[in-house]
Amino acid sequence: MFSTGSKKLDEIFGGYEASTIHLFYGPAGSGKTHLAVYQPILSLAKYMIETNTLEENCRFIIVSTDGGFSRDRLQRILQYNGVDVYKVLPKLVVFEPTSFESQHDVITNQIPKLIEVSGIKPLLIAVDPITAHYRVEYFKAPPKMRLQTALKGIGMIEVETNLLFKIAKEHGTVVTITTWYKSYITDQVKRAWYSDIGGGKALSYYPTKVVRLELIAEYPKRIKATVVKHRFGEEYKTCEFTIKHSGVSDV
């Protein structure tokens, strides 16, 4: 288990686990990218450098679909936490697909080829967010074509998620996925959590752990996390944590 940076979140979430898909969802500014990208890189890299297990072929693979990933921010977080950036940054593989088709090609074609042909060991695959381009395709379609467009997109996301699941199991990879709220409804009596994320049933089936994030305060950034799915732990536990320039910490 690799820490999220918050002891309280680790207690209810269980931390990042190899061979597992983790899903984070919430509104803009709720810490999705940090928990899905920056924090697992920090936790994995720190542990592997300390144990001398960060091998030459190890890679952190990031699929940033909305331009939210910043190498500079990652570098600052690593430096603040005493991690040698020169051992980590060369091991980044960053894809920035600009369409749903290119996202699908990256996940189902380019990443598997990179693993097979180059012989890399994928420590982390982060897709942030997986539904951004899907939503654009849906809203671009004429109203009469939106159902057909949605069904096609959901099918593509299912293929992508299934492949990420297989890679996680085969290579012991930590996989993280983010998505947005389809609607901001949190009353679980009225509506199941997976009805609010969009992207189809695959996003509710394949992840072992799903965390809903809510922004409580902007300065300093304070987040409420709710574990809405955990196959091996108690669900609907909550905690609060902060995200600062150094990363995640308890309130």
Residue pairs with C-beta under 8 A, 6 or more apart in sequence:
1 10
1 14
1 15
1 16
1 17
2 15
2 16
2 17
2 40
2 43
2 44
2 47
2 174
3 10
3 15
3 16
3 43
4 10
4 13
4 15
4 16
4 35
4 39
4 43
4 241
4 248
5 39
5 42
5 43
5 241
5 247
5 248
5 249
6 239
6 241
6 248
6 249
6 250
7 250
8 239
8 240
8 241
8 250
8 251
9 225
9 239
9 241
9 248
11 239
12 225
12 227
12 233
12 234
12 237
12 238
12 239
13 209
13 211
13 225
13 227
13 230
14 209
14 230
14 232
14 233
15 43
16 22
16 39
16 40
16 43
16 44
16 174
16 176
17 174
17 208
17 209
18 168
18 172
18 173
18 174
19 168
19 169
19 172
19 173
20 168
20 174
20 175
20 208
20 209
21 161
21 164
21 165
21 168
21 175
21 176
21 177
21 206
21 207
21 208
21 209
22 36
22 174
22 175
22 176
22 177
22 207
22 208
22 209
22 210
22 211
23 176
23 177
23 178
23 179
23 203
23 207
23 209
23 210
23 211
23 229
24 31
24 32
24 35
24 36
24 176
24 177
24 178
24 210
24 211
24 213
25 32
25 178
25 179
25 180
25 181
25 196
25 197
25 210
25 211
25 212
25 213
26 32
26 180
26 181
26 212
26 213
26 214
26 215
27 180
27 181
27 184
27 213
27 214
27 215
28 180
29 215
29 218
29 221
30 213
30 214
30 215
30 223
31 213
31 215
31 221
31 223
31 243
31 248
32 128
32 129
32 178
32 213
33 68
33 69
33 128
33 178
34 243
34 247
34 248
35 176
35 211
35 213
35 248
36 126
36 128
36 176
36 177
36 178
37 62
37 64
37 69
37 74
37 126
37 128
37 176
38 73
38 74
38 77
38 247
39 247
39 248
40 124
40 126
40 174
40 176
41 60
41 74
41 78
41 88
41 124
42 77
42 78
42 81
42 83
42 247
44 60
44 123
44 124
44 174
45 54
45 60
45 78
45 83
45 87
45 88
46 81
46 82
46 83
47 53
48 54
48 58
48 123
49 83
49 84
49 87
49 88
54 87
54 91
55 121
57 118
57 119
57 120
57 121
58 91
58 120
58 121
58 123
59 91
59 92
59 93
59 120
59 121
59 122
59 123
60 88
60 91
60 92
60 93
60 123
60 124
60 126
61 93
61 95
61 111
61 114
61 122
61 124
61 125
61 126
62 69
62 92
62 93
62 94
62 95
62 124
62 126
62 128
63 95
63 97
63 103
63 106
63 107
63 111
63 125
63 126
63 127
63 128
64 94
64 95
64 96
64 128
65 96
65 97
65 103
65 127
65 128
65 129
65 130
65 132
65 133
66 128
66 129
66 132
67 96
68 128
69 94
69 96
69 128
71 89
71 92
71 94
74 88
74 89
74 92
75 85
75 89
76 245
77 245
77 246
77 247
78 84
78 85
78 88
79 85
80 245
80 246
80 247
81 246
81 247
93 114
93 120
95 106
95 110
95 111
97 103
97 105
97 106
97 133
98 133
99 133
100 133
100 134
100 136
100 137
100 153
100 156
103 130
103 133
103 160
104 156
104 159
104 160
107 127
107 160
107 163
107 164
108 159
108 160
108 163
111 122
111 125
111 167
112 163
112 167
114 120
115 122
115 167
115 171
121 171
122 167
122 171
122 173
123 173
123 174
124 173
124 174
124 175
124 176
125 164
125 167
125 168
125 173
125 174
125 175
125 176
126 175
126 176
126 177
127 160
127 164
127 175
127 176
127 177
127 178
128 176
128 177
128 178
129 177
129 178
129 179
129 180
130 157
130 160
130 161
130 177
130 178
130 179
130 199
130 203
131 157
131 179
131 180
131 197
131 198
131 199
132 180
134 153
134 154
134 156
134 157
134 198
134 199
135 180
135 198
137 149
137 153
138 146
138 149
138 150
138 153
141 148
141 149
153 200
154 199
154 200
154 201
154 202
155 200
157 199
157 200
157 202
157 203
158 200
158 201
158 202
161 177
161 202
161 203
161 205
161 206
162 202
162 206
164 175
164 177
164 206
165 175
165 206
167 173
167 175
168 174
168 175
177 203
177 207
179 197
179 198
179 199
179 203
180 197
180 198
181 196
181 197
182 195
182 196
182 197
182 198
183 196
184 196
185 191
185 195
185 196
186 196
186 212
186 214
188 228
188 236
193 204
193 210
193 212
193 228
193 229
194 201
194 203
194 204
197 203
197 204
204 210
204 229
207 229
208 229
208 230
208 231
208 232
209 227
209 229
209 230
209 231
209 233
210 227
210 228
210 229
210 230
211 225
211 226
211 227
211 228
212 225
212 226
212 228
213 223
213 224
213 225
214 223
214 224
214 225
214 226
215 221
215 222
215 223
216 222
216 223
216 224
216 240
220 242
220 244
221 242
221 243
221 244
222 240
222 241
222 242
222 251
223 240
223 241
223 242
223 243
224 238
224 239
224 240
225 238
225 239
225 240
225 241
226 236
226 237
226 238
227 233
227 234
227 235
227 236
227 237
227 238
228 235
228 236
229 235
240 251
241 248
241 249
241 250
241 251
242 248
242 249
242 250
242 251
243 249
